[in-house]
């Protein structure tokens, strides 16, 4: 049975000057009342300021690699600059020997596949001003800023290795079948273009739709134009294969990015 206070007890008041007991623990369920500085006039609704989203400032320098922000792309670009200087200013006979020893032709792939697959990616075909060299800097920088250096290196190597094998193995089989001369086994093949094509395909999957479609349309159109020109069909097919390899990495990269976003607060 609940205890009820008698009327005289309920009407009793505390004496003046007596300390008021702390009853905050008894009022935890009661909403906190506004203090004098928080009070608002009667009939006037307090306006809450709305924070407007700020547009991200353009930072064009982020298009270029840096030692701390994109160490893989930056270090790789330094290596390519060194080898480009060697190919431009060293003795032509030495340069030819170096390129021939690094070539991923069928003869070298049979004897030392690992060495030439790595060595062929240390040289730039067409010099530092070639489209694929510029694409290397821009594409790999953007990709590394989104997925990190290790995954960027993995995408690059995946495209470089698989596209090389996809183009050179048929050449070897065609020579064995007598459809191509033996000289095709020693065809000079080097450069970073397969890795750049794979990186472009992978990067497109991480961009918003309004950037993804133009990127694939322009780059894919350029590759198709080169293929139809029929100047170097084996390499041109390799570029398209590498682009498809990069696109095939979209599910894995998107799953990783989705797992990373909650932990990083993005």
TAJO-V266586 format. One record per helix or strand. SS is the DSSP state (H for helix, E for strand). FROM is the first residue (numbers start at 1). TO is the last residue. If there is no record, write none. Layout:
BEGIN
SS/FROM/TO, SS/FROM/TO
END
This chain:
BEGIN
H/7/10, H/24/27, H/60/63, H/71/89, H/92/102, H/106/122, H/131/147, H/149/176, H/182/186, H/193/204, H/209/229, H/233/248, H/250/264
END
